[in-house]
Amino acid sequence: MQNASVTVVLIGAETANRDWVQFEIEESLREDMGIVGVRVHRLKDNSGNTDIRGEDPLDELYVVDGDLLRPSKAFNTYDWKLNDGYENFGGWVEEAAKKVGR
């Protein structure tokens, strides 16, 4: 995360339950970084299967320096397939960076 201005959280079926994901979101908030959530459950794996939609970890409450923060209030989550991530990803990252003045 050093020298980064935005954290991208790829959201699958189990993402919201992963300790390291929660840790990285907390650190991003602590460092005043932008955050972008990207849902990937509609993407096909090597066998052509897709996954179920998981909870968005940006909707959770995080304690950062004594403050309760819900990242989804400040940052957006997109669906890679429905929101044409291939074409729009750069704009999503730029938007998140601008929200934190970077």
Jmol script that loads the backbone (N, CA, C; Angstrom):
load data "model"
ATOM      1  N   MET A   1       0.818  -1.197   0.000  1.00  0.00           N
ATOM      2  CA  MET A   1       0.000   0.000   0.000  1.00  0.00           C
ATOM      3  C   MET A   1       0.857   1.254   0.000  1.00  0.00           C
ATOM      4  N   GLN A   2       2.141   1.085   0.245  1.00  0.00           N
ATOM      5  CA  GLN A   2       3.032   2.236   0.286  1.00  0.00           C
ATOM      6  C   GLN A   2       3.048   2.920  -1.081  1.00  0.00           C
ATOM      7  N   ASN A   3       2.944   4.239  -1.079  1.00  0.00           N
ATOM      8  CA  ASN A   3       2.938   5.071  -2.283  1.00  0.00           C
ATOM      9  C   ASN A   3       1.690   4.895  -3.144  1.00  0.00           C
ATOM     10  N   ALA A   4       0.660   4.262  -2.627  1.00  0.00           N
ATOM     11  CA  ALA A   4      -0.597   4.104  -3.361  1.00  0.00           C
ATOM     12  C   ALA A   4      -1.580   5.166  -2.906  1.00  0.00           C
ATOM     13  N   SER A   5      -2.503   5.526  -3.781  1.00  0.00           N
ATOM     14  CA  SER A   5      -3.510   6.508  -3.409  1.00  0.00           C
ATOM     15  C   SER A   5      -4.906   5.891  -3.327  1.00  0.00           C
ATOM     16  N   VAL A   6      -5.094   4.704  -3.915  1.00  0.00           N
ATOM     17  CA  VAL A   6      -6.396   4.048  -3.944  1.00  0.00           C
ATOM     18  C   VAL A   6      -6.214   2.553  -3.687  1.00  0.00           C
ATOM     19  N   THR A   7      -7.125   1.990  -2.902  1.00  0.00           N
ATOM     20  CA  THR A   7      -7.188   0.549  -2.693  1.00  0.00           C
ATOM     21  C   THR A   7      -8.389   0.017  -3.451  1.00  0.00           C
ATOM     22  N   VAL A   8      -8.176  -1.009  -4.255  1.00  0.00           N
ATOM     23  CA  VAL A   8      -9.263  -1.669  -4.981  1.00  0.00           C
ATOM     24  C   VAL A   8      -9.583  -2.971  -4.260  1.00  0.00           C
ATOM     25  N   VAL A   9     -10.846  -3.127  -3.883  1.00  0.00           N
ATOM     26  CA  VAL A   9     -11.296  -4.329  -3.188  1.00  0.00           C
ATOM     27  C   VAL A   9     -12.128  -5.147  -4.167  1.00  0.00           C
ATOM     28  N   LEU A  10     -11.587  -6.300  -4.579  1.00  0.00           N
ATOM     29  CA  LEU A  10     -12.325  -7.208  -5.452  1.00  0.00           C
ATOM     30  C   LEU A  10     -13.272  -8.014  -4.589  1.00  0.00           C
ATOM     31  N   ILE A  11     -14.570  -7.900  -4.840  1.00  0.00           N
ATOM     32  CA  ILE A  11     -15.579  -8.470  -3.952  1.00  0.00           C
ATOM     33  C   ILE A  11     -16.189  -9.722  -4.562  1.00  0.00           C
ATOM     34  N   GLY A  12     -15.912 -10.851  -3.931  1.00  0.00           N
ATOM     35  CA  GLY A  12     -16.495 -12.128  -4.307  1.00  0.00           C
ATOM     36  C   GLY A  12     -17.384 -12.641  -3.193  1.00  0.00           C
ATOM     37  N   ALA A  13     -17.701 -13.913  -3.237  1.00  0.00           N
ATOM     38  CA  ALA A  13     -18.637 -14.516  -2.283  1.00  0.00           C
ATOM     39  C   ALA A  13     -18.136 -14.456  -0.846  1.00  0.00           C
ATOM     40  N   GLU A  14     -16.833 -14.576  -0.617  1.00  0.00           N
ATOM     41  CA  GLU A  14     -16.284 -14.668   0.734  1.00  0.00           C
ATOM     42  C   GLU A  14     -15.472 -13.449   1.173  1.00  0.00           C
ATOM     43  N   THR A  15     -15.357 -12.453   0.336  1.00  0.00           N
ATOM     44  CA  THR A  15     -14.466 -11.320   0.599  1.00  0.00           C
ATOM     45  C   THR A  15     -14.748 -10.629   1.928  1.00  0.00           C
ATOM     46  N   ALA A  16     -16.002 -10.362   2.229  1.00  0.00           N
ATOM     47  CA  ALA A  16     -16.358  -9.597   3.429  1.00  0.00           C
ATOM     48  C   ALA A  16     -15.952 -10.306   4.716  1.00  0.00           C
ATOM     49  N   ASN A  17     -15.743 -11.618   4.648  1.00  0.00           N
ATOM     50  CA  ASN A  17     -15.389 -12.396   5.839  1.00  0.00           C
ATOM     51  C   ASN A  17     -13.888 -12.571   6.026  1.00  0.00           C
ATOM     52  N   ARG A  18     -13.089 -12.055   5.149  1.00  0.00           N
ATOM     53  CA  ARG A  18     -11.646 -12.258   5.206  1.00  0.00           C
ATOM     54  C   ARG A  18     -10.981 -11.207   6.085  1.00  0.00           C
ATOM     55  N   ASP A  19     -10.225 -11.663   7.075  1.00  0.00           N
ATOM     56  CA  ASP A  19      -9.554 -10.747   7.999  1.00  0.00           C
ATOM     57  C   ASP A  19      -8.619  -9.780   7.292  1.00  0.00           C
ATOM     58  N   TRP A  20      -7.863 -10.263   6.325  1.00  0.00           N
ATOM     59  CA  TRP A  20      -6.902  -9.384   5.647  1.00  0.00           C
ATOM     60  C   TRP A  20      -7.599  -8.312   4.820  1.00  0.00           C
ATOM     61  N   VAL A  21      -8.756  -8.625   4.273  1.00  0.00           N
ATOM     62  CA  VAL A  21      -9.516  -7.615   3.528  1.00  0.00           C
ATOM     63  C   VAL A  21      -9.947  -6.514   4.482  1.00  0.00           C
ATOM     64  N   GLN A  22     -10.483  -6.893   5.624  1.00  0.00           N
ATOM     65  CA  GLN A  22     -10.900  -5.906   6.616  1.00  0.00           C
ATOM     66  C   GLN A  22      -9.708  -5.067   7.083  1.00  0.00           C
ATOM     67  N   PHE A  23      -8.577  -5.715   7.297  1.00  0.00           N
ATOM     68  CA  PHE A  23      -7.368  -5.004   7.711  1.00  0.00           C
ATOM     69  C   PHE A  23      -6.944  -3.981   6.656  1.00  0.00           C
ATOM     70  N   GLU A  24      -6.935  -4.381   5.398  1.00  0.00           N
ATOM     71  CA  GLU A  24      -6.511  -3.474   4.317  1.00  0.00           C
ATOM     72  C   GLU A  24      -7.474  -2.293   4.178  1.00  0.00           C
ATOM     73  N   ILE A  25      -8.757  -2.532   4.358  1.00  0.00           N
ATOM     74  CA  ILE A  25      -9.728  -1.429   4.302  1.00  0.00           C
ATOM     75  C   ILE A  25      -9.481  -0.471   5.460  1.00  0.00           C
ATOM     76  N   GLU A  26      -9.277  -0.996   6.657  1.00  0.00           N
ATOM     77  CA  GLU A  26      -8.991  -0.138   7.812  1.00  0.00           C
ATOM     78  C   GLU A  26      -7.731   0.685   7.597  1.00  0.00           C
ATOM     79  N   GLU A  27      -6.685   0.055   7.088  1.00  0.00           N
ATOM     80  CA  GLU A  27      -5.434   0.770   6.825  1.00  0.00           C
ATOM     81  C   GLU A  27      -5.627   1.839   5.755  1.00  0.00           C
ATOM     82  N   SER A  28      -6.403   1.547   4.750  1.00  0.00           N
ATOM     83  CA  SER A  28      -6.681   2.521   3.691  1.00  0.00           C
ATOM     84  C   SER A  28      -7.405   3.737   4.255  1.00  0.00           C
ATOM     85  N   LEU A  29      -8.379   3.495   5.116  1.00  0.00           N
ATOM     86  CA  LEU A  29      -9.100   4.597   5.755  1.00  0.00           C
ATOM     87  C   LEU A  29      -8.163   5.404   6.655  1.00  0.00           C
ATOM     88  N   ARG A  30      -7.322   4.710   7.388  1.00  0.00           N
ATOM     89  CA  ARG A  30      -6.370   5.364   8.290  1.00  0.00           C
ATOM     90  C   ARG A  30      -5.388   6.251   7.511  1.00  0.00           C
ATOM     91  N   GLU A  31      -5.004   5.805   6.338  1.00  0.00           N
ATOM     92  CA  GLU A  31      -4.040   6.535   5.504  1.00  0.00           C
ATOM     93  C   GLU A  31      -4.708   7.517   4.545  1.00  0.00           C
ATOM     94  N   ASP A  32      -6.011   7.740   4.701  1.00  0.00           N
ATOM     95  CA  ASP A  32      -6.779   8.658   3.837  1.00  0.00           C
ATOM     96  C   ASP A  32      -6.645   8.313   2.358  1.00  0.00           C
ATOM     97  N   MET A  33      -6.708   7.024   2.073  1.00  0.00           N
ATOM     98  CA  MET A  33      -6.663   6.553   0.692  1.00  0.00           C
ATOM     99  C   MET A  33      -8.073   6.419   0.144  1.00  0.00           C
ATOM    100  N   GLY A  34      -8.204   6.532  -1.160  1.00  0.00           N
ATOM    101  CA  GLY A  34      -9.471   6.251  -1.811  1.00  0.00           C
ATOM    102  C   GLY A  34      -9.689   4.742  -1.847  1.00  0.00           C
ATOM    103  N   ILE A  35     -10.946   4.342  -1.963  1.00  0.00           N
ATOM    104  CA  ILE A  35     -11.284   2.923  -2.032  1.00  0.00           C
ATOM    105  C   ILE A  35     -12.314   2.719  -3.133  1.00  0.00           C
ATOM    106  N   VAL A  36     -12.132   1.649  -3.904  1.00  0.00           N
ATOM    107  CA  VAL A  36     -13.095   1.260  -4.930  1.00  0.00           C
ATOM    108  C   VAL A  36     -13.460  -0.201  -4.685  1.00  0.00           C
ATOM    109  N   GLY A  37     -14.741  -0.479  -4.600  1.00  0.00           N
ATOM    110  CA  GLY A  37     -15.202  -1.857  -4.525  1.00  0.00           C
ATOM    111  C   GLY A  37     -15.571  -2.331  -5.915  1.00  0.00           C
ATOM    112  N   VAL A  38     -15.139  -3.533  -6.276  1.00  0.00           N
ATOM    113  CA  VAL A  38     -15.452  -4.097  -7.594  1.00  0.00           C
ATOM    114  C   VAL A  38     -15.990  -5.511  -7.405  1.00  0.00           C
ATOM    115  N   ARG A  39     -17.252  -5.692  -7.720  1.00  0.00           N
ATOM    116  CA  ARG A  39     -17.873  -7.012  -7.622  1.00  0.00           C
ATOM    117  C   ARG A  39     -17.426  -7.875  -8.802  1.00  0.00           C
ATOM    118  N   VAL A  40     -16.975  -9.088  -8.485  1.00  0.00           N
ATOM    119  CA  VAL A  40     -16.459  -9.977  -9.529  1.00  0.00           C
ATOM    120  C   VAL A  40     -17.226 -11.303  -9.604  1.00  0.00           C
ATOM    121  N   HIS A  41     -18.325 -11.422  -8.890  1.00  0.00           N
ATOM    122  CA  HIS A  41     -19.032 -12.700  -8.813  1.00  0.00           C
ATOM    123  C   HIS A  41     -19.651 -13.146 -10.139  1.00  0.00           C
ATOM    124  N   ARG A  42     -19.850 -12.246 -11.073  1.00  0.00           N
ATOM    125  CA  ARG A  42     -20.439 -12.619 -12.362  1.00  0.00           C
ATOM    126  C   ARG A  42     -19.408 -13.101 -13.383  1.00  0.00           C
ATOM    127  N   LEU A  43     -18.129 -12.952 -13.055  1.00  0.00           N
ATOM    128  CA  LEU A  43     -17.080 -13.394 -13.970  1.00  0.00           C
ATOM    129  C   LEU A  43     -16.967 -14.914 -13.934  1.00  0.00           C
ATOM    130  N   LYS A  44     -16.753 -15.516 -15.090  1.00  0.00           N
ATOM    131  CA  LYS A  44     -16.662 -16.970 -15.174  1.00  0.00           C
ATOM    132  C   LYS A  44     -15.256 -17.457 -14.835  1.00  0.00           C
ATOM    133  N   ASP A  45     -15.198 -18.596 -14.132  1.00  0.00           N
ATOM    134  CA  ASP A  45     -13.907 -19.219 -13.848  1.00  0.00           C
ATOM    135  C   ASP A  45     -13.510 -20.099 -15.040  1.00  0.00           C
ATOM    136  N   ASN A  46     -12.441 -20.857 -14.898  1.00  0.00           N
ATOM    137  CA  ASN A  46     -11.939 -21.694 -15.996  1.00  0.00           C
ATOM    138  C   ASN A  46     -12.940 -22.740 -16.454  1.00  0.00           C
ATOM    139  N   SER A  47     -13.876 -23.094 -15.598  1.00  0.00           N
ATOM    140  CA  SER A  47     -14.891 -24.095 -15.941  1.00  0.00           C
ATOM    141  C   SER A  47     -16.172 -23.457 -16.455  1.00  0.00           C
ATOM    142  N   GLY A  48     -16.198 -22.128 -16.525  1.00  0.00           N
ATOM    143  CA  GLY A  48     -17.383 -21.424 -17.007  1.00  0.00           C
ATOM    144  C   GLY A  48     -18.413 -21.142 -15.937  1.00  0.00           C
ATOM    145  N   ASN A  49     -18.061 -21.352 -14.673  1.00  0.00           N
ATOM    146  CA  ASN A  49     -18.989 -21.125 -13.565  1.00  0.00           C
ATOM    147  C   ASN A  49     -18.828 -19.721 -12.995  1.00  0.00           C
ATOM    148  N   THR A  50     -19.902 -19.202 -12.436  1.00  0.00           N
ATOM    149  CA  THR A  50     -19.855 -17.930 -11.717  1.00  0.00           C
ATOM    150  C   THR A  50     -20.132 -18.211 -10.247  1.00  0.00           C
ATOM    151  N   ASP A  51     -19.891 -17.223  -9.405  1.00  0.00           N
ATOM    152  CA  ASP A  51     -20.070 -17.387  -7.968  1.00  0.00           C
ATOM    153  C   ASP A  51     -21.323 -16.647  -7.521  1.00  0.00           C
ATOM    154  N   ILE A  52     -21.683 -16.824  -6.262  1.00  0.00           N
ATOM    155  CA  ILE A  52     -22.806 -16.076  -5.707  1.00  0.00           C
ATOM    156  C   ILE A  52     -22.334 -14.685  -5.303  1.00  0.00           C
ATOM    157  N   ARG A  53     -23.265 -13.771  -5.208  1.00  0.00           N
ATOM    158  CA  ARG A  53     -22.949 -12.408  -4.788  1.00  0.00           C
ATOM    159  C   ARG A  53     -22.670 -12.408  -3.287  1.00  0.00           C
ATOM    160  N   GLY A  54     -21.522 -11.866  -2.903  1.00  0.00           N
ATOM    161  CA  GLY A  54     -21.170 -11.780  -1.495  1.00  0.00           C
ATOM    162  C   GLY A  54     -21.521 -10.424  -0.913  1.00  0.00           C
ATOM    163  N   GLU A  55     -21.424 -10.335   0.389  1.00  0.00           N
ATOM    164  CA  GLU A  55     -21.638  -9.064   1.080  1.00  0.00           C
ATOM    165  C   GLU A  55     -20.541  -8.074   0.687  1.00  0.00           C
ATOM    166  N   ASP A  56     -20.867  -6.807   0.687  1.00  0.00           N
ATOM    167  CA  ASP A  56     -19.894  -5.762   0.362  1.00  0.00           C
ATOM    168  C   ASP A  56     -19.174  -5.345   1.644  1.00  0.00           C
ATOM    169  N   PRO A  57     -17.868  -5.592   1.744  1.00  0.00           N
ATOM    170  CA  PRO A  57     -17.146  -5.217   2.966  1.00  0.00           C
ATOM    171  C   PRO A  57     -17.094  -3.701   3.180  1.00  0.00           C
ATOM    172  N   LEU A  58     -17.402  -2.923   2.166  1.00  0.00           N
ATOM    173  CA  LEU A  58     -17.425  -1.469   2.333  1.00  0.00           C
ATOM    174  C   LEU A  58     -18.681  -1.005   3.061  1.00  0.00           C
ATOM    175  N   ASP A  59     -19.660  -1.904   3.208  1.00  0.00           N
ATOM    176  CA  ASP A  59     -20.878  -1.580   3.970  1.00  0.00           C
ATOM    177  C   ASP A  59     -20.701  -1.803   5.469  1.00  0.00           C
ATOM    178  N   GLU A  60     -19.596  -2.422   5.870  1.00  0.00           N
ATOM    179  CA  GLU A  60     -19.329  -2.687   7.282  1.00  0.00           C
ATOM    180  C   GLU A  60     -18.862  -1.418   7.989  1.00  0.00           C
ATOM    181  N   LEU A  61     -19.024  -1.396   9.302  1.00  0.00           N
ATOM    182  CA  LEU A  61     -18.489  -0.305  10.114  1.00  0.00           C
ATOM    183  C   LEU A  61     -17.070  -0.646  10.543  1.00  0.00           C
ATOM    184  N   TYR A  62     -16.176   0.314  10.432  1.00  0.00           N
ATOM    185  CA  TYR A  62     -14.782   0.148  10.828  1.00  0.00           C
ATOM    186  C   TYR A  62     -14.442   1.206  11.863  1.00  0.00           C
ATOM    187  N   VAL A  63     -13.630   0.819  12.836  1.00  0.00           N
ATOM    188  CA  VAL A  63     -13.146   1.762  13.842  1.00  0.00           C
ATOM    189  C   VAL A  63     -11.752   2.193  13.420  1.00  0.00           C
ATOM    190  N   VAL A  64     -11.608   3.478  13.141  1.00  0.00           N
ATOM    191  CA  VAL A  64     -10.320   4.023  12.716  1.00  0.00           C
ATOM    192  C   VAL A  64     -10.027   5.243  13.578  1.00  0.00           C
ATOM    193  N   ASP A  65      -8.980   5.140  14.373  1.00  0.00           N
ATOM    194  CA  ASP A  65      -8.577   6.224  15.269  1.00  0.00           C
ATOM    195  C   ASP A  65      -9.742   6.707  16.137  1.00  0.00           C
ATOM    196  N   GLY A  66     -10.545   5.763  16.613  1.00  0.00           N
ATOM    197  CA  GLY A  66     -11.654   6.085  17.502  1.00  0.00           C
ATOM    198  C   GLY A  66     -12.939   6.494  16.812  1.00  0.00           C
ATOM    199  N   ASP A  67     -12.913   6.642  15.499  1.00  0.00           N
ATOM    200  CA  ASP A  67     -14.109   7.021  14.742  1.00  0.00           C
ATOM    201  C   ASP A  67     -14.732   5.794  14.092  1.00  0.00           C
ATOM    202  N   LEU A  68     -16.066   5.752  14.055  1.00  0.00           N
ATOM    203  CA  LEU A  68     -16.779   4.711  13.321  1.00  0.00           C
ATOM    204  C   LEU A  68     -16.981   5.185  11.889  1.00  0.00           C
ATOM    205  N   LEU A  69     -16.502   4.410  10.937  1.00  0.00           N
ATOM    206  CA  LEU A  69     -16.597   4.789   9.531  1.00  0.00           C
ATOM    207  C   LEU A  69     -17.229   3.671   8.715  1.00  0.00           C
ATOM    208  N   ARG A  70     -18.079   4.045   7.774  1.00  0.00           N
ATOM    209  CA  ARG A  70     -18.665   3.102   6.823  1.00  0.00           C
ATOM    210  C   ARG A  70     -18.198   3.552   5.431  1.00  0.00           C
ATOM    211  N   PRO A  71     -17.215   2.857   4.844  1.00  0.00           N
ATOM    212  CA  PRO A  71     -16.636   3.303   3.574  1.00  0.00           C
ATOM    213  C   PRO A  71     -17.648   3.488   2.449  1.00  0.00           C
ATOM    214  N   SER A  72     -18.738   2.726   2.457  1.00  0.00           N
ATOM    215  CA  SER A  72     -19.720   2.837   1.376  1.00  0.00           C
ATOM    216  C   SER A  72     -20.412   4.204   1.362  1.00  0.00           C
ATOM    217  N   LYS A  73     -20.316   4.949   2.446  1.00  0.00           N
ATOM    218  CA  LYS A  73     -20.892   6.303   2.465  1.00  0.00           C
ATOM    219  C   LYS A  73     -20.059   7.269   1.620  1.00  0.00           C
ATOM    220  N   ALA A  74     -18.769   6.983   1.480  1.00  0.00           N
ATOM    221  CA  ALA A  74     -17.874   7.885   0.757  1.00  0.00           C
ATOM    222  C   ALA A  74     -17.417   7.331  -0.588  1.00  0.00           C
ATOM    223  N   PHE A  75     -17.394   5.998  -0.708  1.00  0.00           N
ATOM    224  CA  PHE A  75     -16.816   5.382  -1.901  1.00  0.00           C
ATOM    225  C   PHE A  75     -17.809   4.442  -2.568  1.00  0.00           C
ATOM    226  N   ASN A  76     -17.636   4.247  -3.860  1.00  0.00           N
ATOM    227  CA  ASN A  76     -18.564   3.442  -4.647  1.00  0.00           C
ATOM    228  C   ASN A  76     -18.089   2.006  -4.836  1.00  0.00           C
ATOM    229  N   THR A  77     -19.066   1.135  -5.005  1.00  0.00           N
ATOM    230  CA  THR A  77     -18.824  -0.241  -5.401  1.00  0.00           C
ATOM    231  C   THR A  77     -19.487  -0.444  -6.753  1.00  0.00           C
ATOM    232  N   TYR A  78     -18.744  -1.082  -7.665  1.00  0.00           N
ATOM    233  CA  TYR A  78     -19.225  -1.322  -9.018  1.00  0.00           C
ATOM    234  C   TYR A  78     -19.249  -2.814  -9.299  1.00  0.00           C
ATOM    235  N   ASP A  79     -20.044  -3.204 -10.274  1.00  0.00           N
ATOM    236  CA  ASP A  79     -20.059  -4.580 -10.764  1.00  0.00           C
ATOM    237  C   ASP A  79     -19.232  -4.608 -12.048  1.00  0.00           C
ATOM    238  N   TRP A  80     -18.154  -5.399 -12.048  1.00  0.00           N
ATOM    239  CA  TRP A  80     -17.239  -5.418 -13.199  1.00  0.00           C
ATOM    240  C   TRP A  80     -17.985  -5.687 -14.501  1.00  0.00           C
ATOM    241  N   LYS A  81     -18.877  -6.641 -14.488  1.00  0.00           N
ATOM    242  CA  LYS A  81     -19.587  -7.017 -15.715  1.00  0.00           C
ATOM    243  C   LYS A  81     -20.695  -6.019 -16.068  1.00  0.00           C
ATOM    244  N   LEU A  82     -21.567  -5.716 -15.122  1.00  0.00           N
ATOM    245  CA  LEU A  82     -22.707  -4.837 -15.404  1.00  0.00           C
ATOM    246  C   LEU A  82     -22.300  -3.388 -15.654  1.00  0.00           C
ATOM    247  N   ASN A  83     -21.231  -2.953 -14.995  1.00  0.00           N
ATOM    248  CA  ASN A  83     -20.787  -1.557 -15.137  1.00  0.00           C
ATOM    249  C   ASN A  83     -19.606  -1.415 -16.083  1.00  0.00           C
ATOM    250  N   ASP A  84     -19.361  -2.434 -16.913  1.00  0.00           N
ATOM    251  CA  ASP A  84     -18.319  -2.425 -17.947  1.00  0.00           C
ATOM    252  C   ASP A  84     -16.960  -1.999 -17.382  1.00  0.00           C
ATOM    253  N   GLY A  85     -16.487  -2.804 -16.435  1.00  0.00           N
ATOM    254  CA  GLY A  85     -15.219  -2.520 -15.788  1.00  0.00           C
ATOM    255  C   GLY A  85     -14.047  -2.392 -16.735  1.00  0.00           C
ATOM    256  N   TYR A  86     -14.058  -3.163 -17.810  1.00  0.00           N
ATOM    257  CA  TYR A  86     -12.952  -3.101 -18.765  1.00  0.00           C
ATOM    258  C   TYR A  86     -12.780  -1.676 -19.297  1.00  0.00           C
ATOM    259  N   GLU A  87     -13.882  -1.005 -19.553  1.00  0.00           N
ATOM    260  CA  GLU A  87     -13.840   0.361 -20.088  1.00  0.00           C
ATOM    261  C   GLU A  87     -13.780   1.430 -19.005  1.00  0.00           C
ATOM    262  N   ASN A  88     -14.338   1.163 -17.833  1.00  0.00           N
ATOM    263  CA  ASN A  88     -14.549   2.206 -16.829  1.00  0.00           C
ATOM    264  C   ASN A  88     -13.649   2.160 -15.602  1.00  0.00           C
ATOM    265  N   PHE A  89     -12.851   1.103 -15.459  1.00  0.00           N
ATOM    266  CA  PHE A  89     -12.054   0.927 -14.259  1.00  0.00           C
ATOM    267  C   PHE A  89     -11.168   2.136 -13.947  1.00  0.00           C
ATOM    268  N   GLY A  90     -10.494   2.659 -14.929  1.00  0.00           N
ATOM    269  CA  GLY A  90      -9.620   3.822 -14.705  1.00  0.00           C
ATOM    270  C   GLY A  90     -10.380   5.006 -14.142  1.00  0.00           C
ATOM    271  N   GLY A  91     -11.586   5.239 -14.627  1.00  0.00           N
ATOM    272  CA  GLY A  91     -12.417   6.324 -14.119  1.00  0.00           C
ATOM    273  C   GLY A  91     -12.850   6.095 -12.686  1.00  0.00           C
ATOM    274  N   TRP A  92     -13.121   4.844 -12.332  1.00  0.00           N
ATOM    275  CA  TRP A  92     -13.503   4.518 -10.953  1.00  0.00           C
ATOM    276  C   TRP A  92     -12.362   4.833  -9.993  1.00  0.00           C
ATOM    277  N   VAL A  93     -11.156   4.445 -10.396  1.00  0.00           N
ATOM    278  CA  VAL A  93      -9.985   4.697  -9.552  1.00  0.00           C
ATOM    279  C   VAL A  93      -9.736   6.198  -9.422  1.00  0.00           C
ATOM    280  N   GLU A  94      -9.827   6.893 -10.535  1.00  0.00           N
ATOM    281  CA  GLU A  94      -9.615   8.350 -10.527  1.00  0.00           C
ATOM    282  C   GLU A  94     -10.639   9.044  -9.630  1.00  0.00           C
ATOM    283  N   GLU A  95     -11.887   8.620  -9.697  1.00  0.00           N
ATOM    284  CA  GLU A  95     -12.949   9.191  -8.868  1.00  0.00           C
ATOM    285  C   GLU A  95     -12.629   9.000  -7.374  1.00  0.00           C
ATOM    286  N   ALA A  96     -12.205   7.803  -6.998  1.00  0.00           N
ATOM    287  CA  ALA A  96     -11.881   7.522  -5.595  1.00  0.00           C
ATOM    288  C   ALA A  96     -10.697   8.362  -5.136  1.00  0.00           C
ATOM    289  N   ALA A  97      -9.705   8.537  -5.991  1.00  0.00           N
ATOM    290  CA  ALA A  97      -8.539   9.353  -5.655  1.00  0.00           C
ATOM    291  C   ALA A  97      -8.946  10.807  -5.440  1.00  0.00           C
ATOM    292  N   LYS A  98      -9.789  11.320  -6.286  1.00  0.00           N
ATOM    293  CA  LYS A  98     -10.239  12.714  -6.164  1.00  0.00           C
ATOM    294  C   LYS A  98     -11.030  12.954  -4.871  1.00  0.00           C
ATOM    295  N   LYS A  99     -11.782  11.939  -4.443  1.00  0.00           N
ATOM    296  CA  LYS A  99     -12.585  12.080  -3.222  1.00  0.00           C
ATOM    297  C   LYS A  99     -11.716  12.297  -1.986  1.00  0.00           C
ATOM    298  N   VAL A 100     -10.457  11.838  -2.043  1.00  0.00           N
ATOM    299  CA  VAL A 100      -9.548  12.017  -0.914  1.00  0.00           C
ATOM    300  C   VAL A 100      -8.459  13.042  -1.230  1.00  0.00           C
ATOM    301  N   GLY A 101      -8.639  13.774  -2.312  1.00  0.00           N
ATOM    302  CA  GLY A 101      -7.706  14.857  -2.640  1.00  0.00           C
ATOM    303  C   GLY A 101      -6.357  14.395  -3.176  1.00  0.00           C
ATOM    304  N   ARG A 102      -6.333  13.269  -3.850  1.00  0.00           N
ATOM    305  CA  ARG A 102      -5.071  12.776  -4.421  1.00  0.00           C
ATOM    306  C   ARG A 102      -5.119  12.801  -5.924  1.00  0.00           C
TER     307      ARG A 102
END
end "model"
wireframe off; spacefill off
backbone 0.3
color backbone group
